[in-house]
Amino acid sequence: MPPFTNIPLSPAELSYLHTSLSQTPPLRPDGRSPTDFRPLVAETDILPSANGSARICFADGTEAVVGVKAEVERSLGLGVEAGDGDVDMDEEDGGGVGLGERGKKSRGRGEWLEVAIEIPGVRDDDALPVFLSAMLSEALLADGGLKERLWINARFHWRLYVDVFLLSSPLSYPLPLLSLTTHLALLSTRLPALISEKDEDPLFNDDWEASLYLYPRASEPAAQTLKPPFTLLVMSVGENIIFDPSREELSVAESVLAISASPSTSISNSNNNNTLNMVALRTIDPPSRLTGSAVPNSITAGGPSLTSAEILALREKDQGQSVWRPPRGGIPRALVSKMIKMVVEKGGVGEEVLAALAGVGT
């Protein structure tokens, strides 16, 4: 019997599913193509007291809500003189000077962003919410653009609180759901318009209709290039690459990558065309590696005459007769490159996801 891993599949079912996903083209349990995503329902501006909010519900019932709240804080210990355009600080712990939009030096700090994740039945300091929070923060701060938008003047800045709530127990790895919901919440986030000048104490317009979006809308300049990043989960079985895997598909994955991409504009591009750049990449240890191998009864039917060592030797010798063997080993570089290219290339999966999200709340 394989160890308990929250995978409700027997070794025979795992083997059948792995064989199906290894075919060309792969046969997915729900009939989707390799690049198809599960149906979802999305909406924004659902929390009236927040600066921005969004909700996404997948077809399997998994639902997430994200609320964004902004507060004004005094910038301390930055070593900035009045009117100084750049910040001189250490580059440790995400607080250093990073390259922001179009390669300019960012005046913001990573610590001005706080991401908190709550999952039902899981403590806030458990490994899963801590790791998910770190991955979301890493992607949001990677290009320096968000940090730059939190800068008010040399003496004050915005502190952004991003609270992520998973309203149901995760039926699959929840990172894509949380990332897409955070993406929509940040797109809907609005900040009061600043009416003070230079390094004066910040004074804002009380009229909320005059507030500005944290990320420009379609009617504003550079709206297509100033958008928060998003993270997609991509898995491989053999040479096949599969997007948005379900829990059952993850149970036979040979490798899993979390790829974060963000729209950007090349400085050398005179046409100002939009491209997608990868801003973060993480490998996810697939749950399939925690399953135990299973062999036909014919190998273990020797009874008490066979010792444990002899049974193990038979299992290693008769690999071809195994019902299921968990995948082992790393990811070939060529496969990693292919996964990334399918996300960021022109007309690729990343552009399809952005186009779909752009229609929410507009």
Buried (B, 14 or more C-beta within 10 A) or exposed (E): EBEEBEBEBBBEBBBBBBEBBBEEEBEBEEEBEBBBBBEBEBBBBBBEEBBBBBBBBBEBEBBBBBBBBBEBEEBEEBEBEEEEEEBEBEEEEBBBBBBBBEEEEBBBBBEBBEBEBBBEEBEEEEEBBEBBBEBBBBBBBBBBBBBBBBBBBBBBBBBBBBBBBBBBEBBBBBBBBBBBBBBBBBBBBBBBBBEEEEBEEBEBEEEEEEBBBBBBBEEEEBBBBBBBBBBBBBBBBBEBBBBBBBBBBBBBBBBBBBBBBBBBBBEEEEEEEBBBBBBBBBEBEBBBBBBEBBBEEEBEEEEEEBEEEEBEEBBEEEEEEBBBBBBEEEBEEEBBEBBBEBBBEEEBBBBBBBEEBBEBBE
